[in-house]
């Protein structure tokens, strides 16, 4: 599976990524580092992230500092690249 972990360089995200890395392809998203840079409080940044990563099978969000509007944007964005199988 291709798994996107937002906040994957933080304490929890890094542990989740390490646990899953043996049997899955891991893509790390973060505000300042990772495979893809993303600000989840910004709809344009989220859209650009999903366009860049392509098809994924799952998303884990361990971002620790999310303003309320970030969750609203994150939940509203259409994820056309999410593998539905």
C-alpha positions in Angstrom: 0.0 0.0 0.0 1.0 3.6 -0.6 0.4 5.5 2.7 0.7 9.3 3.1 1.6 10.3 6.6 1.1 14.0 7.3 3.3 15.0 10.3 5.5 12.0 9.6 8.7 13.6 10.9 7.2 14.3 14.3 7.4 12.0 17.4 4.2 10.1 16.7 4.4 10.2 12.9 7.9 9.0 12.8 7.0 6.0 14.9 4.0 5.2 12.7 6.1 5.6 9.6 8.9 3.3 11.0 6.3 0.7 11.9 4.6 0.7 8.5 7.8 1.1 6.3 8.7 -2.6 6.2 5.6 -3.6 4.3 4.3 -0.4 2.7 5.4 2.5 0.6 5.5 5.6 2.9 5.2 9.2 1.8 5.9 11.8 4.4 4.1 15.2 4.3 5.1 18.0 6.6 5.1 21.8 7.0 8.9 22.2 6.6 10.3 18.8 5.5 9.3 15.4 4.1 8.6 14.0 0.7 6.0 16.7 0.1 5.6 20.1 1.9 2.0 20.9 3.0 0.2 23.4 5.1 -3.1 21.6 6.0 -4.7 24.9 7.0 -4.4 26.0 3.4 -6.7 24.5 0.7 -4.3 25.3 -2.1 -1.4 23.6 -0.3 -3.5 20.5 0.3 -4.6 20.4 -3.3 -1.0 20.7 -4.5 0.1 18.0 -2.1 -2.5 15.5 -3.4 -1.7 16.3 -7.0 2.0 15.7 -6.3 1.7 12.4 -4.4 -0.6 10.8 -6.9 -2.6 7.7 -6.1 -2.5 6.6 -2.4 -4.2 3.9 -0.5 -4.4 5.5 3.0 -3.8 8.7 4.9 -2.5 9.1 8.4 -2.5 12.5 9.9 -0.3 13.0 13.0 0.1 16.7 12.6 0.1 18.2 16.1 -0.7 21.9 15.5 -3.8 22.0 13.4 -6.0 25.1 13.5 -9.8 24.4 13.3 -9.9 25.7 9.7 -7.2 23.2 8.8 -9.5 20.2 9.7 -12.3 21.8 7.7 -10.1 22.1 4.6 -8.6 18.6 5.1 -12.1 17.0 5.4 -13.6 18.9 2.4 -10.9 18.4 -0.2 -11.8 15.8 -2.9 -9.2 13.1 -2.9 -9.4 11.8 -6.4 -6.2 9.9 -6.1 -7.3 7.8 -3.2 -7.4 4.2 -4.2 -10.9 2.9 -3.4 -10.0 -0.8 -3.7 
